Amino acid sequence: MTSNTVTAFAPASVGNVAVGFDILGHALSVIGDHVTATRSATTGVRIIEITGELPREPALNTAGRAVQSLLAGRTLAWGVELAIRKGIPLGSGLGGSAASAVAAVVAANELLDEPLPRSALLTHAIEGEAVASGSRHADNVAASLFGGLVLTIGEDPPRCMLIPVPSSIRCVLVHPRLFISTREARGMLRDVVALDDLVRQSANLAGFLAGCYTNNVELIRGCLEDLVIEPQRARLIPGFAAVKRAAIAAKALGCSISGAGPSVFAWCDGQDAEAARVAMSAVFRTQGLECDSWIAPIGGNGAMITERR
Ligand code: HSE
Protein backbone atom coordinates (compact mmCIF):
# COMPACT_ATOMS: atom_id res chain seq x y z
CA MET A 1 0.00 0.00 0.00
CA THR A 2 1.29 3.49 -0.82
CA SER A 3 2.37 5.58 2.17
CA ASN A 4 1.12 9.10 2.90
CA THR A 5 4.09 10.19 4.97
CA VAL A 6 7.65 8.92 4.68
CA THR A 7 10.79 10.04 6.51
CA ALA A 8 14.26 9.33 5.14
CA PHE A 9 17.73 9.82 6.62
CA ALA A 10 20.68 10.62 4.35
CA PRO A 11 24.24 10.61 5.69
CA ALA A 12 26.89 13.30 5.47
CA SER A 13 29.75 12.68 3.07
CA VAL A 14 33.34 13.57 2.31
CA GLY A 15 33.53 14.97 -1.22
CA ASN A 16 36.60 14.78 -3.49
CA VAL A 17 38.48 12.46 -1.08
CA ALA A 18 41.61 14.44 -2.04
CA VAL A 19 42.29 12.81 -5.41
CA GLY A 20 38.87 12.78 -7.07
CA PHE A 21 37.58 16.33 -7.42
CA ASP A 22 33.83 16.11 -8.10
CA ILE A 23 33.97 12.36 -8.85
CA LEU A 24 34.87 10.62 -5.59
CA GLY A 25 33.02 10.71 -2.28
CA HIS A 26 32.37 8.59 0.75
CA ALA A 27 29.48 8.48 3.15
CA LEU A 28 29.90 9.38 6.79
CA SER A 29 26.96 7.83 8.54
CA VAL A 30 27.62 9.33 12.00
CA ILE A 31 25.63 12.44 11.07
CA GLY A 32 23.01 13.29 8.45
CA ASP A 33 19.78 15.04 7.54
CA HIS A 34 16.17 13.82 7.87
CA VAL A 35 13.43 14.79 5.46
CA THR A 36 9.75 13.92 5.87
CA ALA A 37 7.66 13.91 2.69
CA THR A 38 3.87 13.98 2.98
CA ARG A 39 1.23 13.77 0.28
CA SER A 40 -0.83 16.95 0.26
CA ALA A 41 -4.06 18.00 -1.46
CA THR A 42 -2.28 20.93 -3.17
CA THR A 43 -0.23 19.94 -6.21
CA GLY A 44 3.46 20.81 -6.50
CA VAL A 45 6.16 20.89 -3.84
CA ARG A 46 6.01 22.96 -0.64
CA ILE A 47 8.49 23.26 2.21
CA ILE A 48 6.48 23.43 5.41
CA GLU A 49 9.27 23.16 7.96
CA ILE A 50 13.02 23.59 7.92
CA THR A 51 15.77 23.93 10.50
CA GLY A 52 18.48 26.50 9.81
CA GLU A 53 18.62 29.59 7.61
CA LEU A 54 17.79 28.01 4.27
CA PRO A 55 15.47 29.03 1.43
CA ARG A 56 11.85 27.91 1.72
CA GLU A 57 11.18 28.50 -1.94
CA PRO A 58 11.31 24.92 -3.34
CA ALA A 59 13.15 25.86 -6.52
CA LEU A 60 15.92 27.46 -4.45
CA ASN A 61 16.19 24.70 -1.88
CA THR A 62 18.20 21.54 -2.60
CA ALA A 63 15.51 19.24 -1.17
CA GLY A 64 12.66 21.11 -2.84
CA ARG A 65 14.38 21.27 -6.21
CA ALA A 66 15.27 17.57 -6.10
CA VAL A 67 11.63 16.61 -5.50
CA GLN A 68 10.45 19.02 -8.21
CA SER A 69 12.79 17.19 -10.57
CA LEU A 70 11.46 13.81 -9.42
CA LEU A 71 7.85 14.88 -10.04
CA ALA A 72 8.48 16.71 -13.33
CA GLY A 73 6.50 15.25 -16.22
CA ARG A 74 4.07 13.36 -13.94
CA THR A 75 0.43 14.25 -13.78
CA LEU A 76 -0.43 13.84 -10.13
CA ALA A 77 -3.62 14.84 -8.33
CA TRP A 78 -1.60 15.49 -5.20
CA GLY A 79 1.52 17.36 -4.14
CA VAL A 80 4.38 16.90 -1.68
CA GLU A 81 5.05 18.77 1.55
CA LEU A 82 8.59 18.57 2.90
CA ALA A 83 9.82 18.96 6.47
CA ILE A 84 13.62 19.20 6.59
CA ARG A 85 15.61 18.52 9.77
CA LYS A 86 19.28 19.39 9.30
CA GLY A 87 21.74 17.32 11.29
CA ILE A 88 24.67 18.51 9.17
CA PRO A 89 26.00 22.01 9.88
CA LEU A 90 25.49 24.47 7.02
CA GLY A 91 28.52 25.36 4.91
CA SER A 92 30.64 22.74 6.68
CA GLY A 93 31.97 20.74 3.72
CA LEU A 94 30.16 17.68 4.97
CA GLY A 95 27.75 17.33 2.06
CA GLY A 96 24.74 18.87 3.81
CA SER A 97 23.06 20.22 0.69
CA ALA A 98 23.51 16.83 -0.99
CA ALA A 99 22.13 14.96 2.04
CA SER A 100 18.96 17.07 2.10
CA ALA A 101 18.42 16.50 -1.62
CA VAL A 102 19.01 12.77 -1.25
CA ALA A 103 16.77 12.35 1.82
CA ALA A 104 14.03 14.32 0.06
CA VAL A 105 14.01 12.25 -3.13
CA VAL A 106 14.28 8.97 -1.23
CA ALA A 107 11.29 9.94 0.95
CA ALA A 108 9.17 11.47 -1.84
CA ASN A 109 9.85 8.53 -4.15
CA GLU A 110 8.07 6.27 -1.66
CA LEU A 111 4.89 8.36 -2.06
CA LEU A 112 4.67 7.41 -5.74
CA ASP A 113 2.38 4.57 -6.75
CA GLU A 114 5.34 3.03 -8.56
CA PRO A 115 8.56 4.15 -6.84
CA LEU A 116 11.70 4.37 -8.97
CA PRO A 117 14.70 2.14 -8.27
CA ARG A 118 17.36 3.83 -6.16
CA SER A 119 19.76 4.21 -9.07
CA ALA A 120 17.17 6.35 -10.91
CA LEU A 121 17.07 8.85 -8.03
CA LEU A 122 20.66 9.99 -8.52
CA THR A 123 19.97 12.40 -11.34
CA HIS A 124 17.16 14.10 -9.35
CA ALA A 125 19.36 14.48 -6.29
CA ILE A 126 22.13 15.97 -8.45
CA GLU A 127 19.60 18.45 -9.82
CA GLY A 128 18.74 19.48 -6.25
CA GLU A 129 22.32 19.76 -5.04
CA ALA A 130 23.19 22.00 -7.98
CA VAL A 131 20.96 24.70 -6.50
CA ALA A 132 23.45 25.18 -3.66
CA SER A 133 26.75 24.65 -5.42
CA GLY A 134 25.95 26.15 -8.83
CA SER A 135 27.21 23.05 -10.62
CA ARG A 136 26.09 19.49 -11.38
CA HIS A 137 28.46 17.07 -9.70
CA ALA A 138 27.77 13.81 -7.92
CA ASP A 139 30.56 13.16 -5.42
CA ASN A 140 28.54 13.99 -2.30
CA VAL A 141 25.15 13.00 -3.67
CA ALA A 142 26.21 9.53 -4.86
CA ALA A 143 27.98 8.73 -1.57
CA SER A 144 24.98 9.87 0.47
CA LEU A 145 22.51 7.97 -1.72
CA PHE A 146 24.38 4.68 -2.07
CA GLY A 147 26.75 4.64 0.94
CA GLY A 148 30.39 3.52 0.85
CA LEU A 149 33.17 5.05 -1.26
CA VAL A 150 31.71 5.88 -4.65
CA LEU A 151 33.37 6.87 -7.93
CA THR A 152 31.08 8.60 -10.41
CA ILE A 153 31.94 8.36 -14.10
CA GLY A 154 30.34 10.57 -16.73
CA GLU A 155 27.24 12.71 -16.50
CA ASP A 156 24.61 11.53 -18.91
CA PRO A 157 23.79 9.24 -17.24
CA PRO A 158 26.30 9.20 -14.38
CA ARG A 159 27.68 5.71 -13.70
CA CYS A 160 28.59 4.91 -10.11
CA MET A 161 31.14 2.36 -8.92
CA LEU A 162 31.32 1.26 -5.30
CA ILE A 163 35.03 1.11 -4.45
CA PRO A 164 36.18 -1.43 -1.83
CA VAL A 165 38.21 0.00 1.07
CA PRO A 166 40.59 -1.92 3.36
CA SER A 167 38.52 -2.67 6.45
CA SER A 168 41.13 -1.31 8.89
CA ILE A 169 40.88 2.24 7.52
CA ARG A 170 38.99 4.90 9.46
CA CYS A 171 38.06 8.45 8.58
CA VAL A 172 38.84 11.22 11.04
CA LEU A 173 36.69 14.22 10.34
CA VAL A 174 37.25 17.55 12.07
CA HIS A 175 34.80 20.39 11.55
CA PRO A 176 36.01 23.82 12.67
CA ARG A 177 32.95 25.99 13.28
CA LEU A 178 33.25 28.21 10.23
CA PHE A 179 30.96 28.67 7.23
CA ILE A 180 32.29 28.31 3.69
CA SER A 181 29.99 28.79 0.70
CA THR A 182 30.51 25.94 -1.76
CA ARG A 183 29.54 28.25 -4.60
CA GLU A 184 32.29 30.69 -3.62
CA ALA A 185 34.84 27.93 -3.00
CA ARG A 186 34.16 26.70 -6.52
CA GLY A 187 34.20 30.17 -8.01
CA MET A 188 37.77 30.75 -6.77
CA LEU A 189 39.21 27.73 -8.63
CA ARG A 190 41.39 28.24 -11.69
CA ASP A 191 40.03 26.84 -14.97
CA VAL A 192 43.40 25.50 -16.06
CA VAL A 193 45.55 22.73 -14.56
CA ALA A 194 49.29 22.58 -15.26
CA LEU A 195 50.27 19.51 -17.27
CA ASP A 196 52.73 18.38 -14.61
CA ASP A 197 50.01 18.57 -11.93
CA LEU A 198 47.60 16.68 -14.18
CA VAL A 199 50.10 13.84 -14.60
CA ARG A 200 50.86 13.60 -10.89
CA GLN A 201 47.22 13.91 -9.83
CA SER A 202 46.19 11.23 -12.36
CA ALA A 203 48.85 8.94 -10.91
CA ASN A 204 47.55 9.66 -7.41
CA LEU A 205 43.96 8.84 -8.35
CA ALA A 206 44.95 5.67 -10.17
CA GLY A 207 47.29 4.58 -7.36
CA PHE A 208 44.68 5.36 -4.71
CA LEU A 209 42.05 3.24 -6.50
CA ALA A 210 44.57 0.44 -7.08
CA GLY A 211 45.43 0.54 -3.36
CA CYS A 212 41.75 0.29 -2.46
CA TYR A 213 41.15 -2.66 -4.80
CA THR A 214 44.27 -4.53 -3.70
CA ASN A 215 43.97 -3.81 0.03
CA ASN A 216 47.31 -1.99 -0.11
CA VAL A 217 47.27 0.55 2.72
CA GLU A 218 50.80 1.79 1.96
CA LEU A 219 49.90 2.50 -1.67
CA ILE A 220 46.92 4.52 -0.43
CA ARG A 221 49.27 6.41 1.91
CA GLY A 222 51.55 7.23 -1.01
CA CYS A 223 48.72 8.50 -3.21
CA LEU A 224 46.17 10.27 -0.97
CA GLU A 225 47.39 13.76 -1.86
CA ASP A 226 45.56 16.55 -3.71
CA LEU A 227 47.95 18.61 -5.84
CA VAL A 228 45.31 20.62 -7.68
CA ILE A 229 42.36 21.80 -5.59
CA GLU A 230 43.67 21.79 -2.00
CA PRO A 231 46.50 24.28 -2.67
CA GLN A 232 43.94 26.74 -4.03
CA ARG A 233 41.45 26.41 -1.18
CA ALA A 234 43.77 25.93 1.80
CA ARG A 235 43.84 29.65 2.60
CA LEU A 236 40.08 29.56 3.36
CA ILE A 237 40.80 27.40 6.42
CA PRO A 238 42.87 29.03 9.19
CA GLY A 239 45.69 26.72 10.25
CA PHE A 240 45.04 24.16 7.51
CA ALA A 241 48.71 23.47 6.76
CA ALA A 242 49.45 22.89 10.45
CA VAL A 243 46.35 20.68 10.85
CA LYS A 244 47.55 18.57 7.94
CA ARG A 245 51.09 18.35 9.32
CA ALA A 246 49.66 17.27 12.70
CA ALA A 247 47.58 14.54 11.06
CA ILE A 248 50.54 13.19 9.08
CA ALA A 249 52.76 13.35 12.19
CA ALA A 250 50.10 11.25 13.92
CA LYS A 251 50.56 8.64 11.14
CA ALA A 252 47.50 9.50 9.06
CA LEU A 253 47.61 7.99 5.56
CA GLY A 254 46.61 11.35 4.11
CA CYS A 255 44.75 14.51 5.07
CA SER A 256 42.86 17.02 2.94
CA ILE A 257 39.82 19.27 2.75
CA SER A 258 36.41 17.59 2.94
CA GLY A 259 34.46 18.84 -0.08
CA ALA A 260 34.72 22.61 -0.26
CA GLY A 261 35.70 22.85 3.45
CA PRO A 262 36.15 24.01 6.12
CA SER A 263 35.99 20.44 7.48
CA VAL A 264 39.23 18.52 7.17
CA PHE A 265 39.43 14.75 6.93
CA ALA A 266 42.24 12.26 7.43
CA TRP A 267 42.26 8.59 6.56
CA CYS A 268 44.02 6.52 9.22
CA ASP A 269 44.85 2.91 9.77
CA GLY A 270 42.49 1.91 12.62
CA GLN A 271 44.57 2.36 15.76
CA ASP A 272 46.06 5.68 14.61
CA ALA A 273 42.74 7.49 14.25
CA GLU A 274 42.28 8.81 17.79
CA ALA A 275 45.76 10.38 17.95
CA ALA A 276 45.12 12.11 14.60
CA ARG A 277 41.74 13.41 15.80
CA VAL A 278 43.26 14.87 18.98
CA ALA A 279 46.21 16.42 17.12
CA MET A 280 44.10 17.98 14.36
CA SER A 281 41.53 19.42 16.80
CA ALA A 282 44.32 20.85 18.99
CA VAL A 283 45.75 22.82 16.06
CA PHE A 284 42.36 24.29 15.21
CA ARG A 285 41.98 25.36 18.85
CA THR A 286 45.28 27.25 18.64
CA GLN A 287 43.58 29.22 15.83
CA GLY A 288 40.73 30.07 18.22
CA LEU A 289 38.37 27.67 16.41
CA GLU A 290 36.08 25.28 18.26
CA CYS A 291 35.67 21.95 16.48
CA ASP A 292 33.40 18.98 16.28
CA SER A 293 35.11 15.74 15.35
CA TRP A 294 34.21 12.18 14.48
CA ILE A 295 35.93 8.88 13.74
CA ALA A 296 34.02 6.54 11.47
CA PRO A 297 34.58 3.61 9.14
CA ILE A 298 34.81 4.66 5.49
CA GLY A 299 31.43 4.63 3.94
CA GLY A 300 28.66 3.08 5.89
CA ASN A 301 25.10 2.87 4.67
CA GLY A 302 23.52 5.21 2.20
CA ALA A 303 20.16 6.88 2.66
CA MET A 304 17.42 4.91 4.37
CA ILE A 305 13.75 5.13 5.18
CA THR A 306 13.31 5.66 8.91
CA GLU A 307 9.52 5.93 9.17
CA ARG A 308 6.46 5.49 7.01
CA ARG A 309 2.75 5.97 7.71
N1 HSE B 1 33.28 18.43 -5.16
C1 HSE B 1 32.64 19.58 -4.63
C2 HSE B 1 33.66 20.68 -4.42
C3 HSE B 1 32.02 19.22 -3.30
O1 HSE B 1 34.73 20.40 -3.91
O2 HSE B 1 33.36 21.83 -4.78
C4 HSE B 1 31.13 20.30 -2.76
O3 HSE B 1 29.93 20.39 -3.49
Boltz pocket constraint, residues with backbone or C-beta under 6 A from the ligand:
constraints:
  - pocket:
      binder: B
      contacts: [[A, 15], [A, 16], [A, 20], [A, 21], [A, 22], [A, 23], [A, 133], [A, 137], [A, 139], [A, 140], [A, 182], [A, 185], [A, 186], [A, 259], [A, 260]]
      max_distance: 6.0
